[in-house]
Amino acid sequence: MSNLKEQRLKEKLDLRDFKLHALLEVTRAINAQTSEEELMQRYVDALKSNLGIDRLVLYASDLDGTTWDLLVAEGTDANWQAKQPASFFEALDLDSIGLAGALAGDEHPSDVVVPIHQHDEAIAVVLAGDTSENVRGVSPVVKHLNFLVTLTNVLVVARRNRAMVARSLQEEALRRELELAGEMQAMLLPSDWRGLNLDIAGHYQPHTQVGGDYYDAFSTDGGSTVMCMADVSGKGMSAALLMSNFQAQVRALFQAGNQPLEATLRLLNRRVMEIARGEKYITFFVAIHNADSDCFQFVNCGHNPPLYLSHDGHSELLTSGCVGLGMFRDIPSMEVGDVKAVKGGLLCCYTDGLVEQENDHEVPFGTDRLLSLLRHHKGQSLTSVNNAVVAAVEAYRGEVPRLDDTALLSIRFSHPREGLA
């Protein structure tokens, strides 16, 4: 009798040592970044070869909890392995351990259903059983249930943590890429207007790290000044990449200044079609000012109409133009506008993220509010004017998220040949 007790005690100690060793080995394999396939095989070996739990089905949910992945299908037939989890998961009680017999039919390859939880959320489910008909006493799956739960918990939580780390690294890499793209995009926007015979100031606030708005002002080889603003349809990296390419095209075509404005824009339209392949379009406003003239020509290619405010307070929206660039292979028609730009006249170009920004009553900021702010520009620097406009829009939207990228370009004209003095 004493020998029998000693034998049973030894068996218990050996079993305890095995379980501790199995947990240690799985943990070491996890830390060693062992492949998922090998981890699952060690899991099966620990339960099947040593404990007699030879029917195992293990499902684990993804990080979003939207799909379930089949990780283990041991001791089951091909029909079971081919089943979609969505077809039977509704029948499972994922709140507590239950008997598989509660499920209809003999197709269920287990004796118990064991849900695994993390933060009160079911992240995995084990369907476990044994096929031995000669087992005396307690079934292995019931006898070793606590160990089954512990081992499965260690495995699926570690797998989940791996996925979370991988996602975090991916998101951080993407965030850094977008941050660098935003920095590069900001470098493309001019900030030093010295050398131009105009008073100019710009402001840009992308909706995310990168955006599809753009403004510029530069001199042509013939001595004229080109002023422009554009907005690519859509948002994000694709819009930013198209805009950077578009900026280079604008500079190259306009700086030569050897074609009429309409001909240059028709060529630019074809370039946009070649680049975007009809999947995106660009709204564009461009004006050309000659230092020896008191007028500037402009074309509005489907863009938000800029405001021109003369020194006496008269205002007009600059609408003459054509459709957006890249909408058609050939622009159907185009109208070139002219504006008399006398001393003190102010041209304000903007994108839809400014005037279409809504407040909490879903009312857009609008051009009337913008015009009211611009009427008080006399005696103020254009940077101050732009700052006042941006502050007013921010106050207007309150807690409402920004609608889109916001770009603002203000130009104040001096008298011909007078310069900025």
Steps between C-alpha positions, in 0.01 A plus 500: 500500500783732588671423168179581312474840671862572425448406136195726470686783668791453262260502203347823625840660544613381159183637344545832677862517385395421144239774499744754638761391246244523215402852603867597526580359156207678336599825669860462383382426147284812507789716618724347232253616233431142394268471200129471563492157336763361737332658802171332413676165457656529846157586637348188341786276614470618859128424513473199272817298540537543874152564638275304266299799375506398136208691353581871481356789307633846578364824359638845582351837408692777327586827678180664378282209608345474154635165377608170654809312386519121517835427669466133595283221360631177655302176499230638271395404151538712188135602507542657841819682402324646198213644705478877534496611865218747432266206442523366853645773724155632580425165662799523733483655842813715510434621853585181687629145459227267379431148377522445128203272521281806520566545130280316256632194319804276533709707264647697788847345560532567871364451849535855632504854366756723671491876427814702573449858618712812519358816655153341504517432127500151346820486295514123438298183538623142543287200416671208674435129556655154502431187298620235745223261598706321764563793727400425857378773725506864395539588132843652417345818365311555826789386718744742337254780430681761709827427322322511162364845583837627630703372205250628243484837673879537493508406132219717364586805711862480381380464141274799547782706653718417200230628268460816707875568491509440124206735448656765723828481308312525171296796620810675634682446170202640311474794739866580451468471123205739504688734730797508264267546204337791681838658564599458136168646387544801728841559341336519157277787610684832458544724803751758374347740251796735469578592142135525401346843439204412723413465868413130554420274795382139512353259755452124473343250740470141371202296615738216597880479484494551125251671274406583146494882511770716347582865438791677336626834368807536281653708222508398135795542269317799349472683833133430575377354830293180507264454795312172535310269730386140447309221671520131405184294528526258790734498797806325638822379346372452144369858489828632644709311244290627212521854633880494530524382139248765395702776666806403297293501182359847578843647562648346187220611268439850633855612573592475132207733429519448125131412444168675561328415829228291336749288301710437813197382694387266224846341501492479880161327480646231272789450742256448788305245293822310426599493868162437667353289215157648561480370859554842657459860395642832620321829552738781417508879505782687328560872451785670312601855592735718299694753709460762226122464491217575741313185395534128544357214293349196668329169433297311758505127424208388716655640819331691782476855356769722654397838637644822363451803722597841361637786711156667504325190639352370175515120480450232238521123476734380226297231326604524132673185383426137419447154650752343736822361357494128428120477467514483119778413261435831324350800680168576326515880539699758693450866590796716602415778746662840560515702822630852549736473797563849635710589803363340816290243317482165679467158336402218735518139375376213717391138486167346599630397842472866601166628367317165519599431862178455698408591856297285737180607317641368170523852357814565288734790576439642153649777288294776662675451835834483322428823313398674822838411653693612193335843498701580813838415345618858445811579701549136602768262380367218285629248753280670759207493258546127436536429871179690572313301234630165628417593861147599397447168320631305801271688736209448261539123478536456877507127575404399146785307330682667212329428170805496274845643436507878538714723279501880487707726274473880526658746253501878535582698187720806485490773234677407170874566527452615862595173662432432867646824632 
